[in-house]
Each structure stands twice: as structure tokens, then as C-alpha cells.
Amino acid sequence: MHVLYSFPDVVGKAGIGTTAYQQVNEVAKSGVEVTLYCTTLTRELPESVRVVETLSLLGRRVPHRMLGIDRSYRYHDRRVAAALRRIGSGIDLVHCWPRATVATASAARHHMIPSFREIPNTHTAHAFEVVAREAETLGLASARSHSHAFDEAILELEEREYEVADVLLVPSEYSLSTFRERGVPAEKLALHRYGFDPTRFRPPPSPPDGSRRGLTAVFVGRCEPRKGLHHALRAWRNSGACEDGRFVVCGTFEPAYREVLEPLLAHPSIEVRGFVADPVALMQESDLLILPSLEEGSALVTYEARACGCVLVVSEAAGARCSDGVDGLVHPPGDVAALTEHLGRLLAEPELLPRLRAASLAGASELSWEAAARELVELYRRSAER
């Protein structure tokens, strides 16, 4: 099988760049022939992967800002579509990413090649609505710079991409439900998942100290309304976990959001770290990852925390691969009372945390990027056969 993988940004950078890198890396290792079109590659891939950088001049990277993000993505899309028209007969499947799909998927359809479109989040209309509602609740003015602030042009483009692609790759059941609610046919949706790198994320070398008082919790993510940090801070106080515990907040704040949260952040049990490039040691020494997202695709940090022995206390919208009461604790999005109750249980039932941690670690090995690639390749093969 020969897959053309199109990513309109830097493969290897943090966030979606890591997701794209790991997918290409592991799919290629599984024996699939991959041609990668990206704007820039910053990490080494298997020699079998053919790489074409679309924003490169005389061997040097051309920054997206020189053309503008939207124009850069459109240029990348057209470059890949033109290449596909030349080499179409040698490609079995195309894998695209947001805002660079329409031309590529249309060219693929012309050659009767199935096209996959990555869905790293919920349905965009759903995301816009959730973010606007939460910003209003917090008394924050909506700004174009905010993540998932409403943008009519982006929504039109996203919905056009949903239409033109043959298969939408959705990373969680919660995300999948937002597409079903908006009438996307079930046969167009394919559930897959993300993963973690076991060479980086692993349990601590020594078991947790059972004599330690209180809980140590961590929040890792962008500090913005959609991630629900305000709900985590309220539940932390309401549950009593703040009395003997420690809650470490890692991430970059939106200034207006931080101003709203200052009274909650001022508690002595809260430690604000800012952006942490490598949170492995922090997750290894923490009992819990608290991530009460209001909307999300499937947060990579939830896979990484499990691999480090950090128990997930998350909302359904975080897209985490865990089962409530079995290997994590899961609450409905926005339900501060339920999150408070979960933290209270961990305080009142000393045996609960080690039980959840043991079950979480036992299943973590099946959440690696290698395991995720096996599922993705199977989806590729089934679609190509159809």
C-alpha cells in the first residue's frame, strides 16, 4: 500500500506536528509505503519515507508568516493536488489535515483514490458554540485570537472539507458524537486514536510513597476556557483536596482568562508553572492529571499521563481512553459537582488511587503510537479495498 500523507505545517513540532510525525513514523515502520508532503520536517523519519517540503526555497524553510497561515495552507493544498494529478495511479490512499484538504481530496476523487481527513477536534461548529458559551459565562469578550473563537470563513472551509473527504478520522467517541449530532453519516466516520512515545513516557523508577499526605495533581494544557481549568480549580477547593494537597498548573494563559482566575490561583496549594516543555518528571511524581475539558478531540497528554502512572481525572470531552471507576475517573463536561465528588472519593477512599493506578498502567502499553498505527493501517486497508 502506498499512502500520500499531507500535512500543511511543521512535522515534528509540539501538538499536531507531533501527531503527524508519529503517525507517519509508525505507519512507515509497519511496512506501508509513505510519501509525506509537509511544509517542513524537523525530525528524522525512516529512510523509506519520501519527503517533499512545500514551503522550502533553495533548501531553506520559508516561514508561514511570510505568506500568512491561510495562504500557506492553500498553497500547500494546491501543491499536493498538482502532485497527485501527476502520480495518482501510484497512490492507494490520501491522508489530509485541516485547512488543506479540498484541492487534494478533489484530485484524489478524480483518480478514484479514497481520501481520509484527520479530525483533531470536535465538529468545528460544536467547538465554536461551546467556546462562545463558556466565554460568555465567564464574562470574557470573544476575540479572534482565542482558540476556536467563531470564524465564519473557517467554519465554511471545515464543512466543505468534511463533505469532500471520503472518510473522517475521529479520535474519540465524544468527538464522534458531535458529528453524528450534525447529521454526518455514520459510514463516513471512522474512530481511531492517538498515542504516546514509550521511549519518553514511562512510570517512575520507584513506586509512589504511600506515606505522603494529600493528593498531588497536575493540569497540563493551554490555559483557556475550553480546557476547563476554572472548573478544576473550583473542584479542587470544594473537595477539600486543597487542604493537604498540591495542584500544579502547567500551560500558557490567555491574559484575560488569567485575570478571571486570579482569586482561585491565589490559594497556597496552587503552583503555576507556565509552559513546561517536558512534563514527564512532573507527571511521574503526580497522583492525578486533572483535565476537565469542555470540548476536545483526544488530548495527547491523557495518553502520556497514563504511561507515567498518573491517574486520569477527566471530562468525557477530553477524549481520554479510560473507563470511569476502572482505570480513571470521568465526569460530564462542565459538571463541577461530579468532579468535586471524584476528588472527594480519592481523599475518603485510600485504596481507590492505587487501584486505579494499577489498572491504568496495566492497559497503557496498548495506547502507544505503535499500537495506534496498527489500527490506522487497518482502516487504510479496509477503505482501499472498498
Secondary structure, DSSP 8 states (H G I E B T S, - for coil): -EEEEEEEEEETSSTHHHHHHHHHHHHHHTT-EEEEEEEEE-S---TT-EEEESSEETTEE--HHHH-HHHHHHHHHHHHHHHHHHHGGG-SEEEE-TTS-HHHHHHHHHTT--EEEE--SS-HHHHHHHHHHHHHHHT----TTSTT---HHHHHHHHHHHHHSSEEEE-SHHHHHHHHTTT--GGGEEE----B-TTT----SS---TT--S-EEEEES-BSGGGTHHHHHHHHHHHTTTTT-EEEEES-B-HHHHHHHHHHHTSTTEEEEE--S--HHHHHT-SEEEE--SS-S--HHHHHHHHTT-EEEEEGGG--S--BTTTEEEE-TT-HHHHHHHHHHHHH-TTHHHHHHHHHHHHHGGGBHHHHHHHHHHHHHHHHH-
